[in-house]
Amino acid sequence: MPELRTSSADSSTVMASGGEPRIRVRGLGKHYGALEVFRNIDFDVGEREIVAIVGPSGCGKTTLLRCIDGLLPHDAGEIRVGREIVTEPIAGVAMVFQHFGLFPWKTVYENVAYGLRMAGASKADVERKVPEFIKLVGLSGFEKAFPYQMSGGMQQRCGLARALAVEPNVLLMDEPFAAVDAQTREILQFELLRIWEERPTAMIFVTHSIEEAVLLGHRVIVLKGRPSSIHETITIDLPHPRTRDTLREPRFAELRERVWGTLMREAREAEFVLER
């Protein structure tokens, strides 16, 4: 088996997609009062790379993602998207949340159009792009439907279309499939891979599912400790395109067990820690 452990700043690995990194995180730290969430977080994401982040509950995965998005301030280090330093939300970065984040009073069409309108897109651009991205996520025919009329999977497709419609350079995904059933989750995983193959971009995917991280990621970053830091970065050397056949490959099982073995002890300990 090839060596899987790498430095978090290993340029030969982080630039798997070629060229300069789209996202660069250096020495990142965050605390809430006396509680230090994470420290010394260093990693890059290439322009056409998916990096999955896993770790035990409470290690700061979502907080890290919100810092990268500019929704939360960080207390140490630096985040760059392209050449721009992130101190607040910036253009070209879109986020997909766990609980859909749709406006219940808006139709599919209007939810997808919302981000474009907020970005100042013209009426002609909205009319051209919204149907395109509704079709991309498989919701053609449901343009006039409201969120309450749709399944969880359909709602998450709508949220993904809204994020993609602004054609971001960076897509941040915070456990986007956690709120749907197992069957729908698997369908959405492969739909996301299909969409990424058509429109590759830099993506950070936070998940509790080790199988999901290995299936989707070019690399998996494992956070551990209190405060957390990057314990290991594992290169996922599975070929593309990835399909259901990928799940049956021996190499997939090896990588899944490697990530699980890295997390297992700390995950068990985290279940029995009282919050202060």
DRENZAGU-128720 format. One line per 8 residues: number of its first residue (from 0); for each residue y, z, x of N, C-alpha, C, CB. Coordinates in steps of 0.001 Angstrom, whole numbers, plus 500000, padded with zeros to 6 digits. Atoms other than C-alpha are relative to their C-alpha. Glycine has a CB too. Layout:
<pts>
NUM> Y:Z:X:Y:Z:X:Y:Z:X:Y:Z:X ~ ...
</pts>
This chain:
<pts>
0> 498814:500000:500842:500000:500000:500000:501239:500000:500880:500004:501216:499046 ~ 498801:499994:499188:503452:499166:501396:500780:501289:499807:500870:498803:499668 ~ 499188:498790:500053:505827:502018:502152:501034:499872:498891:500688:500264:501360 ~ 499110:500064:501151:507868:502859:499041:501269:500806:500188:499286:500476:498779 ~ 498826:499154:499845:510322:505449:500299:501059:499258:500801:499634:501333:500684 ~ 498907:500641:499307:513707:504080:501281:501210:500900:500000:500332:498660:499368 ~ 498698:499348:500036:517111:505373:502162:500749:499533:498777:500808:499711:501279 ~ 499247:500377:501180:519423:505414:499144:501031:498943:500300:500663:501197:499406
8> 499003:501005:499653:521801:503149:501048:499399:498861:500810:501136:500636:500773 ~ 500702:501016:499231:519184:500818:502541:500440:498614:499530:498465:500167:499864 ~ 499430:501266:500431:520988:497470:502473:498944:498936:499788:501005:499519:501003 ~ 501037:501013:500178:517758:495484:502758:499351:500106:498641:498948:500121:501081 ~ 500584:499814:501318:516597:496962:499479:501023:499832:498899:499363:501356:499902 ~ 499035:500021:501089:519755:497412:497435:500526:498609:499736:501143:500925:500301 ~ 499499:501341:500202:520722:493803:497933:498882:499033:499650:500728:499528:501229 ~ 501125:500845:500382:517486:492504:496465:500451:498746:499277:499041:500772:499130
16> 499526:501158:500746:519539:490174:494299:500916:499120:500822:500711:500443:498756 ~ 499185:500825:499121:521566:488845:497236:501477:500277:499839:499728:498548:499744 ~ 498552:499863:500068:525266:489003:498075:500468:501440:500082:500504:499388:498740 ~ 499408:498675:499978:527626:491946:497909:499578:500789:498759:501532:499903:500087 ~ 500377:499210:501171:526801:494861:495598:501038:499898:498897:499803:501455:500388 ~ 499087:499956:501137:528301:494801:492122:500475:501422:499762:499326:499445:498739 ~ 499652:498581:500157:528203:498616:491939:499725:500697:501317:499194:500672:498831 ~ 500192:499211:498786:528663:500946:494892:500385:501450:499698:500849:499425:501193
24> 499785:498570:500234:528306:504724:494518:499820:500719:501328:499016:500566:498910 ~ 500035:499315:498713:529080:506928:497525:500413:501464:499868:500907:499291:500998 ~ 499699:498576:499920:528894:510714:497897:500398:500621:498682:501078:500223:500978 ~ 499530:499579:501316:529202:511252:494147:499536:501416:499675:499513:499030:498928 ~ 500305:498645:500428:529358:514796:492863:500688:500317:498694:500408:501003:501063 ~ 499448:499622:501294:529985:516372:489469:499625:501435:499696:499502:499058:498886 ~ 500314:498640:500454:530254:519937:488203:500792:500322:498747:500301:501038:501107 ~ 499309:499444:501155:531204:521764:485031:500231:501471:500299:499182:499797:498665
32> 499747:498625:499591:532891:524955:486178:499132:500352:501194:499742:500973:498839 ~ 500873:499563:498902:530384:526841:488329:498688:499233:500046:499712:501480:499875 ~ 501251:500747:500051:527547:524539:487288:500160:498666:500709:499551:499785:498545 ~ 499984:501261:499283:527027:521767:489832:498854:499131:499468:499874:500227:501546 ~ 500995:500856:500651:525226:518883:488131:499249:499166:501025:500669:499085:498967 ~ 500621:500789:498933:524585:516529:491065:500950:499925:501177:499627:498576:499505 ~ 499191:500103:498782:525783:515986:494620:499461:498886:500900:500014:501352:500762 ~ 500364:500982:498962:525772:513334:497351:499158:498845:499462:499242:500690:501116
40> 500716:501138:500578:524630:510480:495118:500519:498717:500645:500173:499953:498443 ~ 499670:501256:499325:524584:507218:497110:499030:498910:499554:499958:500173:501545 ~ 500837:501170:500232:523275:503870:495874:500873:498805:499659:498982:500267:498873 ~ 499352:501258:500360:524236:500235:495316:499147:499292:498957:500213:499095:501251 ~ 500710:500873:500938:523315:497765:492592:500513:498584:500228:500210:500457:498495 ~ 499627:501383:499763:523277:494032:493289:500467:499305:498733:498842:499249:500595 ~ 499427:500743:501126:524877:491410:491060:498961:499619:498958:500688:498755:500500 ~ 501068:500374:500921:521527:490458:489515:498816:500926:500215:499584:498516:500195
48> 501024:499002:499729:519558:493661:489785:499995:501047:498896:500228:500660:501374 ~ 500162:498896:500941:518192:496239:487374:499515:501214:500785:498999:499630:498844 ~ 500375:498739:499366:518100:499783:488739:499747:501017:498896:501111:500502:500994 ~ 500351:498970:500971:516293:502361:486610:500163:501374:500644:498549:499802:499479 ~ 499817:498632:499522:517119:506058:486957:499162:500933:499150:501495:500414:499963 ~ 500834:499023:500695:514587:508751:486069:500197:501363:500649:498499:499582:500030 ~ 499908:498646:499480:514487:512488:486501:499692:500983:498895:501389:500272:500596 ~ 500321:499002:501018:513589:515734:484722:501182:500265:499084:499555:501296:500654
56> 498941:499670:500946:515566:516892:481707:501037:500905:500661:499415:500679:498746 ~ 498926:499165:499488:518934:518336:482627:500454:499686:501404:499588:501389:499949 ~ 499638:500308:498608:519243:516611:486007:501296:499204:500113:498881:499227:500666 ~ 498702:500656:499957:522412:514746:485040:499974:498491:499927:500685:500388:501217 ~ 500100:501458:500061:521210:511191:484380:501112:499398:499137:498631:499588:499451 ~ 498980:500530:500899:523498:510607:481412:501399:500282:500542:499843:500602:498597 ~ 498700:499678:499408:526401:512378:483120:500341:499014:501103:500007:501434:500549 ~ 499793:500976:498932:525971:510088:486129:500412:498652:499420:498727:499847:500848
64> 499690:501289:500603:526012:507016:483900:501413:499997:499413:498972:499660:498914 ~ 498661:499923:500595:529154:508183:482093:501089:500048:501067:500108:501227:499095 ~ 499052:500043:498883:530876:508750:485423:500179:498560:500487:499517:500907:501162 ~ 499925:501386:499543:530020:505194:486480:500787:499153:499006:498589:499417:500199 ~ 499270:500722:501036:531416:503939:483177:501472:500393:499949:499361:500244:498653 ~ 498625:499525:500054:534630:505911:483724:500303:500869:498801:500921:498848:500005 ~ 499790:499137:501163:534117:508002:480577:500151:501460:500389:498851:499852:499026 ~ 499867:498644:499472:533826:511197:482648:500565:499925:501418:498627:500746:499986
72> 499528:499970:498610:535725:512104:485828:498929:500578:500913:501300:500822:500119 ~ 500889:499388:499015:533692:512802:488955:500836:500881:500921:499219:498914:500815 ~ 499289:499000:499198:534580:515616:491349:499920:499747:501492:499460:501360:499707 ~ 500109:500338:498578:533521:514127:494674:499481:498587:500112:499068:500995:500759 ~ 500518:501323:499732:532840:510730:496154:500787:498890:499343:498599:499923:499566 ~ 499309:501198:500465:533697:507250:494966:499028:499065:499298:500682:499279:501171 ~ 500745:501042:500716:532488:504604:492513:500841:498739:500044:499675:500423:498513 ~ 499334:501296:500039:533368:500946:492899:499172:499030:499176:500226:499450:501425
80> 500598:501143:500687:532613:498078:490555:500720:498774:500533:500117:500117:498415 ~ 499329:501032:499229:533270:494976:492598:500868:500685:501047:500849:499064:499083 ~ 499076:499359:499063:536319:495970:494589:500884:501045:499329:500867:498955:500663 ~ 499159:499082:500769:537794:498180:491868:499414:501405:500011:500158:499504:498555 ~ 500414:498600:500033:537632:501971:492179:500037:500489:498555:500913:500880:500910 ~ 500114:499559:501387:536477:503552:488920:500585:501407:499857:498519:499973:499533 ~ 499449:498703:500388:538657:506359:487584:500112:500108:498484:501374:500218:500649 ~ 499970:500077:501457:538598:505278:483931:499222:498752:499608:501481:499964:499440
88> 500723:501209:500399:536797:502632:481853:500743:498739:500438:499789:499984:498481 ~ 499392:501225:499492:537404:499183:483321:499379:498790:499330:499845:499905:501523 ~ 500502:501251:500577:537005:495614:482134:498759:499545:500752:501087:498898:500038 ~ 501196:500545:499380:533660:493992:482768:498825:500946:500045:500313:499572:501359 ~ 501085:499017:500051:531560:497126:482210:499732:500330:498534:500359:501299:500818 ~ 500377:499697:501384:529664:497624:478931:498878:501018:500003:499570:498717:499238 ~ 501004:498936:500079:527526:500547:477823:499287:499935:498659:500650:501392:500201 ~ 500827:499925:501203:524673:500733:475313:499458:501413:499913:498837:498940:500021
96> 500347:498602:500164:524054:504211:473944:498651:500163:499295:501092:500721:499223 ~ 501301:499700:500591:520886:505892:472731:500032:499883:498480:499549:501397:500403 ~ 499961:499919:501472:522034:506311:469127:500842:498885:499400:500551:501359:499553 ~ 499491:501242:500582:523222:502758:468485:501522:499868:500077:499566:499905:498565 ~ 498548:500043:499912:526953:503583:468161:500638:498935:499132:500405:499785:501405 ~ 499439:501007:500893:527502:501124:465315:500939:500635:498987:498887:499241:499282 ~ 499130:499552:501081:530264:501421:462744:499274:499765:498682:501379:499255:500029 ~ 500825:500179:501205:528425:502057:459459:500671:499166:498919:499641:501341:499428
104> 499286:500761:501018:531127:500360:457379:500198:498532:500396:501345:500643:499732 ~ 499854:501371:499540:530976:497137:459421:498654:499283:499953:500582:499966:501423 ~ 501210:500822:499989:528457:494323:459096:499553:499734:501439:500242:498665:499255 ~ 500463:500411:498674:526379:493030:462014:501059:499137:500672:498658:499234:499903 ~ 498992:500901:499422:528940:490274:462539:501207:500785:500482:500437:498940:498972 ~ 498786:499268:499643:531873:492689:462555:499745:501014:501113:500564:500709:498774 ~ 500323:499090:498897:530119:495202:464820:499950:499243:501326:498654:500709:499740 ~ 500091:500785:498768:529355:492492:467374:501378:499493:500418:499031:498817:499816
112> 498661:500515:499701:532905:491146:467110:500945:501075:500514:500592:499363:498770 ~ 499046:498915:499719:534476:494570:467665:500447:500027:501463:499381:501342:499637 ~ 499648:499926:498590:534319:494625:471460:500858:498822:500439:498748:500065:500841 ~ 499214:501179:499664:535649:491086:471720:501436:500155:499523:499372:498746:499390 ~ 498646:499822:500527:538598:491901:469500:500775:501056:500768:499947:500375:498533 ~ 499338:498966:499209:539345:495072:471442:500430:499461:501362:499075:501207:500180 ~ 499667:500600:498706:539355:492949:474616:501064:498915:499878:498752:499420:500639 ~ 498939:500976:500196:541945:490632:473064:499534:498571:499867:500941:500084:501108
120> 500511:501359:500148:539695:487639:472445:500683:499300:498825:498471:500015:499802 ~ 499390:500785:501074:541159:484867:470321:499038:499873:498826:500409:498603:500509 ~ 500834:500200:501179:539894:484167:466818:498944:498936:500264:500858:499608:498793 ~ 500950:501083:499694:538297:480960:468106:498870:500507:500892:500724:498818:500684 ~ 501030:499441:499123:536456:482872:470866:499044:500887:499220:500640:500795:501140 ~ 500841:499127:500811:535202:485450:468388:499049:499170:499143:500865:500914:499112 ~ 500822:500832:500889:533954:482770:466016:498941:499220:500768:500883:499032:499220 ~ 500974:500725:499179:532194:480976:468860:498948:500919:500590:500704:499261:501114
128> 500905:499136:499251:530671:483933:470699:499123:500884:499110:500793:500864:500933 ~ 500766:499049:500812:529558:486262:467902:498682:499395:499513:500835:500461:498801 ~ 501299:500578:500406:526934:483892:466405:499060:499769:501180:500222:498681:499273 ~ 500819:500242:498812:525736:483042:469923:499235:501245:500415:500869:499521:501153 ~ 500652:498779:499537:525012:486657:470813:499152:500649:498912:501037:500985:500493 ~ 500883:499560:501083:523611:487528:467405:498667:499253:500101:500664:499760:498603 ~ 501219:500791:499817:521127:484699:467964:499230:500458:501231:500340:498510:500118 ~ 500646:499590:498754:520423:485866:471529:499113:501228:499808:501050:500285:501062
136> 500791:498772:500199:519185:489262:470301:499060:499900:498801:500929:501195:499818 ~ 500975:500202:501068:517202:487793:467416:500421:500495:498636:498750:500657:500363 ~ 499519:499507:501290:519418:488805:464475:500618:498905:499132:501012:501094:500221 ~ 499480:501073:500848:520321:485393:463098:499480:500157:498574:499609:498616:500566 ~ 500360:499796:501397:520335:485590:459310:500372:501367:499474:498545:499790:499823 ~ 499640:498635:500405:521439:489239:459283:501478:500297:500253:499134:501017:500747 ~ 498585:499821:499660:525137:488670:459999:500735:500894:498996:500687:498647:500076 ~ 499281:499258:501039:526215:490264:456684:499357:501348:499689:500074:499172:498735
144> 500685:498728:500248:523838:493239:456841:500794:501161:500577:498586:499979:500597 ~ 499382:498767:499513:525141:496795:457247:498951:500834:500728:500631:500810:498828 ~ 500975:499213:499238:523540:499290:459641:498982:500744:499146:500718:500982:500851 ~ 500931:499217:500815:522010:501379:456823:498887:499135:499415:500750:500700:498877 ~ 501009:500903:500540:520096:498302:455678:498978:499562:501039:500665:498791:499411 ~ 500826:500512:498908:518465:497733:459064:499129:501090:500608:500877:499383:501077 ~ 500852:499072:499253:515633:499328:461030:500712:500443:501272:498637:499346:500343 ~ 499430:499546:498746:516353:501261:464197:500008:498927:501068:499253:501186:500493
152> 500061:501075:499017:515224:498329:466310:501066:498946:499769:498641:499358:499978 ~ 498961:500974:500314:517575:495973:464501:501376:500549:500343:499940:499610:498524 ~ 498712:499394:499658:520444:498399:464919:500234:499975:501511:500067:501447:499478 ~ 499817:500019:498552:519802:498623:468647:500221:498580:500506:498793:500623:500697 ~ 499716:501391:499653:519699:494823:468877:501475:499681:499758:499105:499045:499186 ~ 498595:500219:500324:523095:494806:467217:500905:500640:501059:500325:500567:498604 ~ 499229:499338:498952:524430:497345:469717:499948:499248:501320:499498:501407:500199 ~ 500143:500780:498775:523074:495245:472573:500829:498720:499915:498519:499665:500258
160> 499201:501211:500174:524686:492097:471153:501479:500296:500167:499741:499381:498629 ~ 498583:499632:499860:528039:493882:470933:500368:500176:501471:500306:501298:499217 ~ 499731:499806:498580:527782:494893:474598:499976:498675:500759:498983:500966:500602 ~ 500144:501265:499281:526655:491436:475750:501102:499008:499655:498652:499385:499699 ~ 499019:500985:500455:529286:489566:473747:501250:499967:500869:500389:500286:498575 ~ 498818:499979:499125:532052:490671:476130:499661:499449:501385:500556:501436:500125 ~ 500488:500605:498762:529972:489068:478921:500318:500865:501222:500606:498611:500177 ~ 499678:499054:498935:530051:492102:481224:499367:499629:501327:499563:501380:499609
168> 500594:500094:498667:529452:492071:484961:499007:501120:500240:501084:500028:501070 ~ 500841:498813:499852:527808:495483:484610:499584:500471:498616:500746:501135:500775 ~ 500526:499480:501259:525565:496725:481787:499350:501346:500281:498982:499005:499347 ~ 500513:498647:499848:524912:500467:481571:499237:500364:498730:501154:501019:500280 ~ 500836:499727:501161:522076:501582:479296:499480:501427:500080:498829:498993:499910 ~ 500344:498582:500022:521583:505237:478361:498863:500247:499018:501228:500854:499626 ~ 501194:499811:500834:518024:505608:477042:500104:499223:498690:499787:501490:499704 ~ 499673:500741:501211:518710:502783:474594:498869:499866:498998:500457:498662:500369
176> 501132:500178:500904:515201:502679:473123:499336:501321:499616:498981:499088:500635 ~ 500620:498698:500236:514539:506413:472850:499942:500367:498520:500752:501068:500754 ~ 499918:499601:501403:515449:506600:469157:499128:499147:499082:501428:499931:499538 ~ 500845:500862:500827:512952:503972:467974:498534:500339:500235:500267:498506:500307 ~ 501431:499717:499876:509187:504111:467436:499409:499238:501179:499257:499632:498700 ~ 500621:500533:498784:506746:503205:470211:499817:498488:499944:498657:500664:500231 ~ 500223:501437:500120:505926:499735:468869:501309:499238:500157:499350:499667:498651 ~ 498694:500658:499899:509584:498794:468444:500548:500094:501411:500992:500617:499013
184> 499514:499806:498628:510364:500211:471856:499411:498942:500933:499645:501419:500508 ~ 500630:500990:499132:507854:497913:473534:500560:498614:499723:498479:500006:499811 ~ 499419:501299:500341:509198:494907:471655:501383:499857:500625:500084:499827:498472 ~ 498636:500062:499469:512764:495747:472717:500012:499926:501525:500800:501214:499534 ~ 500079:500096:498532:511740:496220:476346:499846:498546:500439:498818:500843:500539 ~ 500238:501384:499606:510438:492669:476540:501131:499082:499534:498667:499515:499435 ~ 498819:500754:500408:513397:491362:474570:501119:500161:501024:500477:500456:498613 ~ 498968:499770:498987:515718:492958:477120:499692:499202:501262:500112:501503:500332
192> 500372:500796:498831:513769:491342:479958:500260:498516:499768:498530:500224:500347 ~ 499726:501407:500323:514008:487971:478197:501498:499706:500091:499476:499657:498586 ~ 498549:500204:499976:517761:488356:477749:500523:500050:501428:500712:501055:499137 ~ 499546:499904:498614:518202:489435:481362:499622:498739:500782:499401:501249:500676 ~ 500395:501228:499325:516264:486384:482549:500968:498860:499657:498560:499618:499613 ~ 499065:501042:500421:518643:484179:480545:501405:500250:500533:500034:499908:498483 ~ 498643:499634:499594:521812:486066:481517:499935:501186:500954:500884:500335:498763 ~ 500160:498875:499069:521139:488159:484628:501341:500632:500359:499292:499536:501273
200> 498813:499254:499639:523673:490858:485443:499574:501284:500676:500880:500286:498767 ~ 500305:498691:499429:523887:494170:487260:499762:500983:498857:501155:500494:500936 ~ 500340:499074:501080:522209:496816:485107:499495:501312:500569:498947:499385:499066 ~ 500564:498680:499727:521628:500553:485378:499383:500487:498702:501089:501011:500544 ~ 500772:499648:501190:518962:501758:482960:499484:501429:500164:498816:498997:499773 ~ 500436:498605:499968:518565:505503:482384:498904:500198:498957:501197:500970:499741 ~ 501113:499803:500920:515262:506522:480823:499190:501233:500392:499101:498757:499972 ~ 500988:498956:499739:512790:509378:480477:498603:499407:500175:499997:501024:498862
208> 501315:500631:499977:509923:506882:480326:499739:499374:501368:499890:498935:498891 ~ 500342:500539:498688:508326:506229:483708:499470:498571:499861:498955:500900:500702 ~ 500533:501349:500210:506446:503203:482356:501126:499007:499761:499022:499982:498817 ~ 498859:500861:500280:509694:501742:481037:500800:499709:501267:500899:500642:498949 ~ 499251:500172:498756:511449:502313:484365:499311:499008:500930:500170:501344:500706 ~ 500754:500887:499108:508687:500544:486304:499964:498581:499445:498568:500525:500201 ~ 500041:501327:500608:508479:497663:483836:501322:499258:500173:499659:500112:498521 ~ 498704:500667:500035:512211:496956:483785:500675:499905:501367:500904:500717:499051
216> 499183:499884:498814:513504:497966:487196:499551:499162:501180:500048:501391:500404 ~ 500290:500511:498667:513740:496180:490509:499826:501167:500973:501123:499050:500479 ~ 500179:498735:499279:514099:499689:491906:500069:501138:499011:501069:500179:501114 ~ 499926:498777:500791:513566:503156:490449:500558:501103:500889:498599:500394:499420 ~ 499394:498866:499303:515833:505978:491600:499523:501279:499321:501570:499905:499997 ~ 500524:498738:500518:514272:509429:491192:500967:501113:500379:498566:500290:500552 ~ 499132:498847:499791:516669:512353:490755:499184:501279:499871:501177:499999:498994 ~ 500686:498706:500052:515399:515868:491475:500931:501079:500522:498682:499970:500821
224> 499290:498851:499469:516696:519351:492166:501077:500516:499066:500606:499655:501314 ~ 498886:499387:500728:519389:521666:490823:500982:500581:501008:499494:501104:499014 ~ 499531:501268:500554:521972:520358:491537:499115:498841:500468:501464:499749:500404 ~ 500884:501108:499672:520175:517036:491544:500610:499107:501064:499683:499189:498757 ~ 499618:501026:499038:520290:514405:494246:498890:498955:499990:500227:500603:501449 ~ 501022:501042:499968:518367:511225:494987:498868:500453:500908:500592:498644:500486 ~ 501170:499574:499241:514906:512326:496051:499290:498812:500629:499037:500768:499104 ~ 500732:501159:499514:513419:508874:496428:500474:498754:499263:498477:500196:499823
232> 499740:501306:500611:514155:505209:495772:498759:499146:500209:501281:499311:500613 ~ 501272:500714:499956:511063:503174:494925:500223:498542:499616:498960:500661:499060 ~ 499888:501429:500269:511037:499398:495167:498852:499554:499102:500006:499191:501319 ~ 501004:500483:500948:509218:497772:492242:499728:498528:500312:500478:500189:498509 ~ 500298:501344:499502:507601:494726:493815:499060:499251:499056:499381:500079:501399 ~ 500756:500756:500996:506251:493219:490590:500702:498673:499758:499854:500804:498670 ~ 499356:501308:500165:506845:489498:490025:500695:499864:498650:498975:498891:500159 ~ 499326:500385:501237:509144:488037:487391:499554:498595:499625:501552:500072:500151
240> 499649:499135:501118:509061:487165:484601:498904:501028:499724:500261:499164:498752 ~ 500957:498949:500338:507409:490396:483497:499637:499900:498524:500576:501403:500328 ~ 500518:500157:501355:505241:490221:480405:499051:501155:499706:499280:498624:499826 ~ 500974:498962:500326:502651:492348:478635:498850:500002:500998:499463:499803:498580 ~ 501037:500056:498965:500193:491154:481274:500374:500878:501200:499776:498542:500457 ~ 499541:499157:498897:502320:493044:483818:499476:501422:499842:501536:500005:500074 ~ 500442:498630:500263:501276:496313:482162:498548:500220:500404:500178:500334:498531 ~ 501417:499881:499656:497636:495570:483025:499726:499770:501485:499194:499019:499183
248> 500194:500259:498579:498198:494796:486694:499739:501300:500760:501222:499279:500582 ~ 500249:498790:499192:496749:497309:489199:501251:500494:500716:498909:499727:501026 ~ 498788:499586:499292:500049:497282:491067:500948:500760:499083:500710:498785:500589 ~ 499177:499265:500962:501870:498380:487917:499520:501444:499874:499972:499308:498624 ~ 500564:498650:500108:499524:501353:487581:500290:500817:501259:498482:499930:499754 ~ 499709:499296:498751:500015:502251:491261:501443:500492:500036:499728:499091:501200 ~ 498581:499636:499963:503792:502234:490941:500324:501068:498963:500873:498765:499768 ~ 499780:498993:501041:503755:504192:487686:499518:501362:500468:499284:499603:498699
256> 500526:498725:499520:501567:506864:489253:500835:500550:501149:498550:499843:500441 ~ 499145:499539:498904:503814:506984:492316:501248:500699:499460:500404:498817:500901 ~ 498803:499390:500581:506891:507688:490212:499633:501304:499286:500692:499018:499016 ~ 500412:498801:500732:505027:510173:488016:499642:501125:500958:498810:499690:499087 ~ 500357:498976:499026:503603:512009:491001:501219:500621:500646:499106:499419:501062 ~ 498767:499489:499421:507103:512344:492439:500683:500982:499064:500942:498858:500332 ~ 499275:499191:500981:508427:513874:489221:499207:501155:499419:500455:499135:498895 ~ 500828:499139:500838:505473:515840:487842:500283:501479:500189:498559:499736:500278
264> 499834:498564:499774:505933:519234:489514:501339:500480:499470:499876:500328:501489 ~ 498683:499543:500435:509658:519467:488880:500171:499874:498493:501088:499214:500710 ~ 499908:500160:501444:509321:518158:485331:499354:501185:499290:499338:498687:499560 ~ 500659:498851:500613:506872:520950:484528:500848:501259:500151:498617:500218:500622 ~ 499165:498824:499772:509139:523574:486090:501232:499987:499108:500418:500076:501461 ~ 498781:500113:500798:512150:522258:484167:499785:500426:498564:500515:498586:500034 ~ 500286:499599:501370:510405:523001:480868:500153:501495:499793:498609:499577:499619 ~ 499995:498542:500127:510556:526733:481612:501223:500616:500656:498739:500588:500612
272> 498749:499489:499434:514153:527123:482839:500963:500303:498861:500630:498977:501004 ~ 499009:499614:500984:516651:529032:480699:501376:499523:500446:499992:501523:499785 ~ 498629:500424:499695:520147:527540:480496:500906:501220:500037:500517:498968:498955 ~ 499060:498885:499885:522997:529850:481531:501389:499559:499600:500014:500559:501426
</pts>
